[in-house]
């Protein structure tokens, strides 16, 4: 239990910045078994596992670290999947430095945290390689049907848990591929798309039906879907970009982050994007506005597309940045410049093309309602930053679902997200919701938790309504 005192923290080998800038492949190599065991054994098995409390899924991290450290990989995998439907996804894209690893007792002692995310990925990749991950085979079929709107992480997690209980599941999604933001919003260098497609394939082989290219409100109303299923789970995400409230901030010259990332990911699938170069950074001076993980995805994508220069504008300083510190480091290694304490005052250019950003210098004042210091403009300190492409990565909000879906009785909160009670029940009987459609833009791990929690509630509600003899 004291191995961390003489075995240093080691992440999987990371490709050099020059090498990884040339492609969209993942930047980390996998752990070899010996390295994985060594890093897992660094866990001190402390009496109060803060890593577990720092994980939204409350993963049994010390248990599967101990098992992996002893080479008992199948048992480690079984402990891992007991609380997470997509551990290899979380292992790759969770901001562990802000969650489990940031809470690690060893990290607090100054020895460097256990590399929890990397070991989590190592365990599940071993399970895939060994053939332990098979299609779901429920012990019995309930004869009950659930429709899920959205094939992103919340929808996929909910579908998996419901299918394990023997329910029939149909997933509806507007896109032509399942995965939601996992496929179209997150670049390959963080999450290779094969990781998502094999998960989807497993669900299909488990009997889950995917109806892709299906848009609620266009192909069916919410009420029409309700009539076809015993319950509905809304996991439609948050895709409406937050507005940039500055002059020319609503012009076509300002590129929304998700539009940019989706175009890049579609190119990765070999598709042709007819955008006249608007959504490609090659040869351009790129400015990205924002400080979250989406902004990091944009700046690192622009580097790989061959931008002449990439600058990230953020209105606070590095210590107050909401994104993963690890992602910022990756971006800096790859050549991204960060312009701290800088906010956009206006987008320069015309309605079709941006020519730069008028940048307002900021300082940090008193804390706001979130507890972070509020950025305050420094009067008279403005400058023009030239740019051929300006990307807004300010976050996303849910769409007005009740209007788009012809469901006026679906109650929303003031932010336009679906209002839920008792965890995930909406104002409509038999309709549940979770993920970003309820939270607003949030982490993938929270969407997975919401999906799993919703599946438990949906199953319990449905089974409570079934006569005892039918349930048996």
Buried (B, 14 or more C-beta within 10 A) or exposed (E): EEBBEEEEBBBBEBBEBEEBBEEBEBBBEBBEEEBBBBBBBBBBEBEEBBBBEBBBBEBBBBBBBBBBBEEBBEBBBBBBBEBBBBBBBBBBBBBBBBBBBBBBBBBEEEBBBBBBBBBBBBBBBBBBEEEBBEEBEBEEEBEBBBBBBBBBBBBBBBBBBBBBBBBBBBBBBBBEBBBBBBBBBBBBBBBBBEBBBEBBEBBBEBBBBBEEEBBBBEEBBBBEBBEEBBBBBBBBBBBBBBEBEBEBBEBEBBBBBBBBBBBBBBBBEEEEBEEEEBBBBEEBBBBBBBBBBBBBBBBBBBBBBEBEBBBBBBBBBEEBBBBBBBBBEBBBBBBBEBBBBBBBBBBBBEEEBBBBBBBBBBBBEEEEEEEEBBBEBEEEEEEEBEBBBBBBBBBBBBBEBBEBBBBEEBBBEEEBBBBBEEEBBBBBEBBBBBBBBBBBBBBBBBBBBBBBBBBBBBBEBBBEEBEEEEEE
